[in-house]
Amino acid sequence: MKIFTLYCISFALFVMPDQLKAQDIWTGYGHLFQPVRNYVVCQSVHPVVIDGKGDEFSWEQAAWIVDFEDIEGPQKPKPLHPTKVKMLWDSRCLYVLAELEEPHIWAYYDQHDQIVYHENDFEVFIDPDGDTHNYFEFELNAANTLFDLFLPKPYRNGGHPQISWNASGFKSGVSLTGTLNNPGDTDKKWTLEMAIPFESLRTEDLAPVVPQDGQVWKINFSRVEWQTTVVNGRYQKKKDEKTGRFLSEYNWVWNPTGEINMHTPERWGLLQFSAFPVSGKKVGFRMPADEELKKILWLIYYKQMDFRKAHGHFAANLTNLSVPENLSAESGRAVRLSLSVNGNQFSAQITANDGQAFSVNETGLVQTINSKKTNQ
């Protein structure tokens, strides 16, 4: 049997200004702009059975994501246990298959919407339109307990999770190579499957987005792993002997965010949908042209937030942020920046010489001003 493979391509977007002075604008912020990972997801050939096994033909053809890292990036120690993920899709659902190697599989939470990241879990984050607002989170533990929620905006911007939101039609399955909650043996791994209906990615105010061929979504995966001990035959999270607090968990992710915070959708990976069947034509990832423009906007956003922390108000102009009005992007496009401030509000705008233009405001909302390029 010929195995069809899709390659995950790491792509870094760097602004390369003409002047050394302009290059210095990134100093101190490099950890927030790590290479953006990507994945091309192809269509399933046959229906996917959600049983946690992933043994269908289509799953055999799909490529694995295997390069999980610490959430802060490669400067931190590598994960203790490997994690790998692959995806498929059809007209109804996005399918996720994950394998988590684990010598001690445990999970005691067994009720829907219990906060399963207080135990070991696997998490999926999805922002279909990439504006960093209105995104979805799915968490699953080894007992197949789901915690699903919707966030109108990130916590940093005053967002409050809507835990009462439920993904209608969501299905999941878990299989174990080992035993659950048995400290007396050594386990190998637990495997999970998710079927996330596109129609479920909606709220009263938000219509669902069904992807089209070539469309790109923001997505990320996280694995939470706690250090444990055994007390009276049960796994318990370890505590610091001096403070009595639980030791910090490990956070192993697909696309590192540069800090211990998954709720930074602008730093998630990119998922490109392909209409070709997974056993058919190989499709390469195409980096959206707007990514390098939005990256510059996010630098201004981060600098504005830091400026307000230091001075109690937003910077009135780009000069105060040490950002020039004109830059050259890696692609060679000339870009022009502008900043408007009104009390506790600001809007930064970037316009490329080919017509594309975007903005970001103090809530972290990215908006498209003009998505079409002009003929040069």
Secondary structure, 3 states (H helix, E strand, C coil): CCCCCCCCCCECCCCCCCCHHHHHHHCCCHHHCCCECEEEEEECCCCCCCCCCCCCHHHHHCCCECCCEECCCCCCCCCCCCEEEEEEECCCEEEEEEEEECCCCCCCCCCCCCCHHHCCEEEEEEECCCCCCCEEEEEECCCCCEEEEEECCCHHHCCCCECCCCCCCCEEEEEEECCCCCCCCCCCEEEEEEEEEHHHCCCCCCCCCCCCCCCEEEEEEEEEECCEEEECCEEEECECCCCCCECCCEEEECCCCCCCCCCCHHHCEEEEEEEEECCCCCCCCCCCCCHHHHHHHHHHHHHHHHHHHHHCCCCCCCHHHCCCCEEECCCCCEEEEEEEEECCEEEEEEEECCCCEEEEECCCCEEEEECCCCCC
